[in-house]
Amino acid sequence: MTASQVRFGIIGCGEIAVQTCQGIAAASNASISFLMDERPEVLKDLAEFYGVPTTTNLDELLSSSEVDAVYIATPHDLHAPLGIRAAQAGKHVLVEKPIATTLADADALIAACREHGVTLSVAYHAQVDAAMAAARDLIRAGVLGKIIAVRMTALSDKPDHYWHGGYTRRVQTDWRALKARSGGGILIMNLIHDLNTVRWVTGLEVARVYAEYGTLATHVEVEDTIAVTLRYDNDAIGMIQAGSAMRGGAYQDVRGPRIYGTRGQIILADKPLIYLLDPSEGGQPKTWQELRFSGAPGDRQRMVERFAAAILEKREPPVTGLDGRKALEIAVAAYRSGELHQPVTLPL
């Protein structure tokens, strides 16, 4: 590691790793130095494009003096075990979401990184997104009034090949369809991003969860349909509707969590929309408008740059291991509630 650059080893070179490699390559303070995957054929195109060494042996990557940090993009159940091995080797850890499939694994990873003095972060975008930061500032300044409700949706119609090859079919594998490997379906795979976003933007913690879910239209072990009711620590009520076999998807529904307050509403879309009863800065009352903000979007480049900066400057990253654990805890509580058919109180 130089004074201005963090060198990344990539562990797992499937679908999402391709996007993150692009982000690392574009980052001003990071570079790709090593690629690792158990399947040699998956390494070939990335190795040719980036011109870096490859290996199918994890120990070879972790023992390399050319690797300062690892990015882990493997099946979910391997996030924590691989992250722990990387921490033990003295490598900083950026792990794909979710941080783990169980809270025990998340705690073990957080503890290992703390013990070995390495930085841990999870690949969430909200904390490095200028639009979300602007929304956060407004909400925490009370512009929406008291937060009374939250709505999150993830309504997709995933193709059959997704369960064995992802969207791009880059790697043929069945881990997404298996509960023990993935931890669950649409909630932990996709909507967990929104769980992190809402928590960071509002500052609210979930106090109670009730969920119903099932696998109703897909030949896999994980849920394809789920509904969750959340009670937040300020008494606000949250609603989640998610499904991966929703024919027609989310037709005409603006994508992004909705935050409802006593004075207005905000939609946390890529370009957030805001509606206020009485705007304090002279805007149009009772009219939907785009939220004004300046700064960069929370893409993979920004995520990597902020993580690398935290390493170089020896400070906490924008997304911490605790952030990753908090989002996971909500998902775990929802699954537990669905199994017990009763509300579950947090913390677990």
C-alpha positions, 0 to 999 in steps of 0.5 A: 500500500502506498500513501495514496493507493490501496491495492485490492485482491478480488475474491469471487469473480462472478456477476457483481464483481465485474461491476465492482472491478470497474469501480476499483479501476475508476477510483483515484485511490485504488487498483486491482492487484490480484483476482481469485476464483475457484473456477479458472474460466471465470478469471480469464476475461477479467485477467485479460482486461485488467492485466493482473495475476490470477489464482484459484487458491485463496491462500496465494492471494492472502499471502501476496504482499501486493494485496492490501485489501480484499473485496469479497463477492462470493455466495452469502454464506462464505462472506464471513468465513472468507472475511475472517481469513482475510483479517487474520492475514492482515488484509482490509475487508470490503464484503458484498451485502449482506455482511453474513447470513447469521448474526453469529457470523456477522459478529465473528467477522466484526470481532476478527477485523477489530482483533487484527486491526483491519478496516471492515466495510459492507458494499452499501451505497447510501452512505456514499451517495450525495442524494441520500446525504441531502435527504438525510440532512433534511429529515434529521433537520425536521423538514418532514416533521415527525416520521410516522411511516416508511414504505419499502418495495422490491417487486421484480419478475426474475427470469428462471435462469437467475437462480442458476446463473444470475442476471448475466449467466456469468457463473453457473451455480445454484447458491441463490436458490438454497436457503443455507447458502443465500440466507433467504430470497428477495428480502436478504438478496435485494431489499436489504439495501433499502433496510440499510438506506432507511436506517442511515437516512432516518436514524431510526432503529427497528424495535419490532417485526412481524412478517409473512412469507412463502415460496409461492411461484418459484421452484427454489428454497428461498422466499419469492413473496414477503410482507413485513410490518415494522415498528420503529423506535419512535413509534413509526410504522414501516411496511415492506412488500417484496417479491421476485415473481411479481408478473409485470413488476412494479408498473408505474411505481417510483422505485425507492423507499418512501419516508412519510412525515407529519409535514411531508413525504420524500421518495429516496429514488436516484433523484429523490422526490419531495412533497411538503405542506409548507416548504421553509425555503419558499418552494411550491407547497403541496407539490412534488419536486426533485430534491436539490443536491450537489455531489456524486452518486453512490456508485461502485467507484464512490464506494471504493474511493471512500473505503480506500480513503478510510484505510489510508487516513486510518478512520472509520469507513462510511459503512461500518460492520455494525451498519451491515449487522443492523441491516442483517438483523432486521432481515433475520428477525423477519425470517424468524417472525415468519417461521414463528407466525408472531412478532419478534422484538429487536435487538435479537 
